[in-house]
């Protein structure tokens, strides 16, 4: 039983609430406030419809929007906090419109502020299960495609640090990934290479199904407590099949927003089938991890997963390896072709068509006194070299380790026009290096630069004038560069990979709980969403045919 605190302020809606509640029978032992609570519903602004609390969506009073607190509810409960970024409140049964329900929304203390206690029964078995399971060492099978060891991409650092700290916390980790460039050992985790083939539309990207008898045997002998697969891709299908074969919970973490990439590399009509694949995969998962709130909301809006089964994977950065102390005169000489006195803009990342790097050409044409250094490589490099011919631009190719740290810290500011970042780890690394950032207000980047004008600058995606204005403001004011850079550095020092790993480890407990609850359901009910999907599709086709 959970008791809500009372208050001495007036109770403006108490009579209306009481009249809406059913009267207890003489023989009923149920507390009248419990019956009253059963009539209250949770209204959440980030959902497309009103959900009964049977869908288990409650937030506690938190200051960090990454920290979600989820309870499993057997009956409705009132939101305990109306300050969350998702909003909340209660509504009376029979309210005619959602707007009226939102107008009636108040904090729970205002409804029962007459000195009485409000007793609400809460089934918090998910929370209790997480506490019991959370401290135990786990056996985690990790399917990552492409390899976090050989393929340079945004989540390379994320998975390498994740594996490192899982091992430090005492977990056994088995990694299945594409077969090329694998280390013999990585913090004691066992690594299995799976034969891979190049993606037809992006040849440098290796893919693998990871469903050979050898891999199935290895996973079976490992006896994992949970399977975690990166998504979307091909290997995630193998991970899902093995999880179902071995009856093991599966968590999928969504890293690359493929629907944005498709029009840049192939036929636009493939976006719809891709969304169908994403929905199929993540509806089958016990829990989905996303790298930003924006991405989580998009998956929820698309119906790829239920709201209560999506969690934000806390961001992290190595603020020791990316630090202002790595500023280097020699590196600046290299990045500026010896013109160290000119303002230096730095872009770090894969050079791909989806990164909208053409916009930087227009920026450089408007700021001829500046220099630009592209740090990284990719399929679009040759086109960019041709495009920027005649501009003061340097292409360094791939840099790693201390060289990369020096490149970040030796620039005057970091700039990226990319709108496809599910998180934007390069932005975190630039901020950790103490240089101000000018970045597009898109994808997961606003989760990082949460204070526009304080910890960095956000510009309207595709707006050259807005980007130029903010770049010039930083170039013209060394004091502003220093202030924004220092504030950004202070902000990202809060994002530690160890804390990030611990958070995901805790979410594994939630996934196991959901998996256990799903197994209690009748078989037909587990797939009811899929039947409903095909029913709705067939109904829509019939309507279109009849029209």
N, C-alpha and C positions, 0 to 999 in steps of 0.2 A: 504493500500500500504506500502511496506517496501523498503527502499533505502539502498543500500550497499555503504559503504564508498569507496571513490576513493583514488588513490595513484599517485605519480609522477614517478614511475618506468616504464620501457618499457613495451609494451604490445606485447609479442612475437607471440601470436596466433590470434590476432584480425582479420587479413585479412582472415584467414582460417575460423574463426567462422562466419564472415559476409557472406562469400561465401556459407556457409552451410545453412544459414538462408533463409527462403522464403521472397521474397520482398513484402512489404505491398501494397495493392491496393490503388488506389487514393482515394477511398471512405472510406477506413478503418481508424478508429480513434485509432487503437491499436498502442501502442508505439513499434517501431522496436525492442527495446531491450527485450520487453516481448515476441515477436515472436522468437527472438534468444534464450531466456531462454527455450522455449518449446522444443528445440532440445537437451538440455543438460540432461544427465542422471547421477544418483548417482551410484557410484561403491563402494560397501562395502565389505571388505575382509572377514567379518564373515558370509556372505551369500554364498550359494552354486551357486547362479546364479545372473545375473544382474537384478535388480528390477527397474522398472520405479518409479518415485517419487509419483505416484498415491498410492503407498503402504505406504506413510506417514512415512518416516524414515529419520529424520534430527537430528543432534546433535549440541548443541551450544558449545562454547569454555569453557570447564570446566576442573578443575584440579582433581576433584574426579570422577572416572569413574562410581561411583554409581549414580551420578546425571544425569539422562537422561532427555533431553528436547525434547518433541515430538510435532510437528506441524501437523495438518491435511492439506494436500495440494490438491487443486483441479486441479493444473497443476504443472509440474515439477519446481524444484528450484535447484540451485547449493548449494553444501555443504558449510556452512559458516566456517568450520574448518577442517583442514587436520591433526590435531595433535591428534585426538581422537584415542582410542585403536582399533576402528573398521576400521580406515582409511577412505579415501574419495577422491573425485575429480569429474571431469567431463570427458565426452568423446564425440567425434564427431560422428554423425550418420554415419553408414556404416563401423565403425572400424571392422577389420576382426577378431581380437582375443581379449580375455580379457587382455592378457599381454600387447598388444599395448595400450589398453585403460588405463591400469594402468601406462604405461610409459608417457602417455599424461597428467596424473593427476597432477594438480598444484593447488595452492591456488587461490581462485577466484580473489583476488586483482591483480594477475599477468596478468589476461586475459583482464581486463578493467582498466588499470592503466594510462589512458590518460586524467585525469581530468574530465571526463564525469561521470554523475551519471547513475547507472544501476537501472532501476525501475522494480521490479518484484512483481507481484500480488500474495499475499499469503492469502489463506483462513485459518485464525487462530481461527476459531470458537471453536475448541476444547479447546484451551488455554483460550479464553474468557469465555467459559462455566465453566471451572474449577475454574476461579477466582470468578465467580458469585456464584457457588455452594459450594466452598471450605469453606467459613466462617460460613455456616449454621450448626446448630446441626443436626446430622443424627440419623436415626434409623437403627441399624445394627443387622442383624440376623447372628450369627456365629455358623457354624456347625463344630465341632472339634471331630475327632475320631483318636485314643482313647482319653479318658478324660485327659485334662491337669491338673486335680486336683488329680487323683488317680493313673494314669499310669506314671511311671517314664521313661522319654525318652528325647531326645535332644530338642524337641520343647516345653517342659513343661514351662520353664522359659520364652520363647519367647511369648507364648500365655497369660500367666499370666500377664506379664508386658504390653502386648498389650492391654488387657482388662482394666487393671488399668488405663493406660493413655488415652484410649478412654473415660472412665468415667470422668477423670479429665478435658478433653476437652469439656465436656458437652453432649456427645453422649449417646443415649439410646441403651443399648446392651442386646440382648437376646441370650443366649448360649444354643445350643442343643448338647448334648454329651452322651456318654455311661453312664448307670444308677448307677454304683457302686461308692461309696466313694465321693459323691457330697457334697460340703459345702452348708449350708443354705443360705449364702449370700457371694458375692464376689464383693466388692466395689460398691454395689448397682445394679449390673447386675442381671437380672433374669435368672435362670438356669433351664432347662428342661432335665430330664433324659429320655433316650430312652432305652428300653429293649435291652440287648446285648447278644451275643453268642461268644464263643471262636473261634478264627481262627483255621481251621482244621490242618494247618501245623505248627502253632506256638501258642500253647494253652494258653499262658499267655496274648495274645493280644486280647482284646475284640473288637468286630465289631457290628455295628448296621445299619439298613437301615433308621431308623428315618422317616418312612412314615406312621405312624399310623394316624387315624382321629383326635386324640387328638393333635398331633403335628402340623398337617396341620391347625387345628382350631386355635391353639395358634399363629402360624406364621401369619395367616390371620388377626387375631385381632390385632396383633402387628403392622401391616402395615409397613413393613421394606422399607427403601429407597434402600437397597442393601443387598444381601446375600453373605456371604463369607464362603467358605467351604475348609477344608484341604483335600489334595489329595496326592496320590491315596488311595482308600479304598472302603468301601461299602456305608458309610453315604453320600459320595459326590453324589451318584446317587439319593438318596432321596432329597438332597438339590437342585440338578439340576431339578428334576421333579417339586418340589414345586415352584422354581423360574419361570419355564415355566407356571405352573398353575396360578400363581398370577401375571404374567407379571412383573417380577422384575429383574434388572440386577444381574448377578452372577460373582463373582471373585473366582478363585480357586488358592490356594497357594500349591505348590508342595514341600513336605518335605522329603519323604522317597523314595529313588530310588529303587523301588521294583525289577526291572529287574536284579540288582546286587545280591539281596538277594535270588532270586528264586533257582539258582543252588545249594545254600548252604543248602536249606531246603526241596526241592522237585525236580520234574522233570525239566530238562533243557529245554525241548521242550515247556514249558509253558511261556518262555520269549517272544516268538513271539505273542501269544494271549494277554499277558500283555501289550505289546506295542500298540496293536490295541485298548485296553481299554483306555490307556492313551491318545491316539490320539482322540478317540471319545469324551472323557470328555473335554479335553482342547480346542478342536476345537469348542465345544459348549459353552465354557465360553466366557464372554465378555473381560476378562483380566486374564492373568496368572502371578502369583508372584512366583519367584524362589529365593533360598537362596544364590546362587552364580552365577558368570558369566559362569563358566564351565558347570553348569547344564543347564543354559539358552541356551547356544550354542548347547548342546546335544539335547534338546527338539526341537530347531529350525531345526537342521540337520535331525532329525527324522520326521519332518513335523507335530509335535504335536500342533504347534500354529504358527501363522504368526509372523514375526520378530517384528512388531510394537505392538504386543499385549502381549509381554513378558516384565516384569519389574523385576529388582533385589530388593528384600526386604532387605533393609539396615540392616546390622548386629548390634547387641547391646549386652552390658554386664553391669552387675551391679558392677561397679568398687569400690563401697563403701563396699559391702558385700564380695567381693573377693579382698583382699588387703594384702600387705606384713605384716601389723601390726598383722595379725592373726597367725604369726609364733609362735609355741608352743613347748616347750621342752617335755611336757607331751604327746602331740600327736606324736612327733617324737619317743619317747620311745615306744609308741604303734605300730607305723608303722615299727620299726626296731627290735622289740623283745628285746629292751634294748641295741642294738648295735648302739648307736647314732653316733659314730665316723665314721661308714662306709658310703660310698656314697649311697644315697637313691634315687632310680628312682620311680616315681609315675605314675600310670595309672588310670584314672577316666573314668567310662563309663559302659554301659551295656556289660555284658560278653556274647557275641554271636559268633557263628561260623563265621559270615561274617566279624568280626573285625580283622581277621588274627593274632590273639594273639599268635599263635604257633611260630611266628617269634621271640617273646620276649624270648622264651626258648633258642633259639640259641644265642641270644644276651647275656643272663645271663651266658651261658656256656663259652662264650668268655671273660666275665668280672667277674670272680669269686669273686673279692673284693667288688662288689656292692650288694645292697639289692634292692628288688622290692616290692612295695605295690600295690595290686589291690583293688581299691575302687569302689564298685558297685556290682551288682548281675546280674544274667541272666541264661539262660538255659545251657550255656557252662561251668558253674562254676565247676561242679563235674569233668568234663574232664580236666579242667585246673589244679585243685588241684592234680589230679593223675599225670598229665604231669610234674608239677613242684616239685614233691616229691623229696626231697634231695637238692633243691635249697633254697637260703635265700629269701623266698617269704612269704608275709603276705596277707591274704584275709580278708578284714574288713567287707564285706557286704555293705549294703546301708548306706550311711551317708548323712545327710541333715543339712541345716541351718549352725550354727556356727561351728559345727564339720567338715563339709565339707570344709568350708573356712580354718580351721586350717590344715586340711590334705593337701590341695593344698600348702599352704604357708610353711609348714614344710618339704617339699621335697627339694632335690637339683636340680632336673630337672623333667620335664614331658615328657613322651614318649608314642606315639601311632603309630602302624603300619597300622591302619585302612585305607582302600582305598574306603570305601563306604559312607564317610561323605558328605552329601549335603552341610553342612556348617562346623560343628565342634565347637559347643558352648563350649565344654570342653576345647578346645585349647584357646579360648578367656578367659575363667575363669582362666586357668593356667597362662596366660600372665598377666592378671590383678592382680594375686597373687604375681607377681614379680619373678617367676622362669622361667628359659629358657626352651624352648620346642624343642623336636626333633620329627618331624612328617613326615609322608609319603607325597610325592608330588603327591596328587591325590584328586579327587573330588573338594570340595569347600575350602579345606585347604589353597591352594596357595593364595586365596583371603584374608586370614587372615595374613599369614606369607609372606607378599609381598616383603620383603627384606631379602632374604636368607643370613644368616651369620651376619645379623645386628639385626633383631628383633626375630630371631629364626633360627633353622636349618631344612632344608628340605632334606630328603633322597629319593633315587630312590625306588619306591614301590617294596617290595620283596627282596631288596638287603641288605643282612645281613652285608656284609663288609662295605657298606656305612653308615649304621645305627651305627654299632660298632665304626667306626672311629669318628663320630660326638659325640656320647655319651662319648667316652674316652677323647676327646678334652675338653669337659666340666668338666668331673670328675677331670682331671689333672690340671685344671686352675681355681682356685677360682675367679681370676680377670675376666676371660672370662665369668664365670657364672654370676657374678655381672653385668658386662656390658650388656650382652645379656638380662638378666632379667629386668634390668632397662629400656632398650630401648623398650622391649616388653610391659612393663607396660605403658610407655609414649605413645606408639602407640595406645593401646586399650582404653585409656582414652578418645579418640575422638568418641568412639562408645557408644552413649547414647540411652537408650530405648525410651525416650521421642521423640527424633529426629526421630528415626526409626518409631515410631507410626505415627508421623505427616506426614512422607513421604508416608506411606501406605494410610493414610486418603486422601492425595492429589491424589493418584492413583485411589481411588474410583471415583473421579470426572471424570477421564479419562474413567473408565469402564462404567459409566453412559452415557457419550457422545457416546462411541462406541455402546452401547446398543440402544441408540436413533437413530443412523445412520443405524444400522441393521434393525430396524423396518420400516425404510423408503424404504427398498429394497423389490422387489417382492419376494413372498414366495419361489418360485423355486430357486431364486438366493441365498437365505440364506443357502440352503442345496446343492449348486452346488459342493462344495468340496467333499461331501459324494458320490454323483453320479459319479464324476470323479474318486474317489478311486475305486469304484466297477467296473467302466468301464475299468480302467487300470488293475485291477486284472484279469478280464475276458479275456482281450486281451493277458495278459501274459500267462494265462492258455492255451489259444488257440494256441499260438506260441509253448509252450512246448509240447502240444499234437501233433501238426503237425510235430514237429521235431522228 
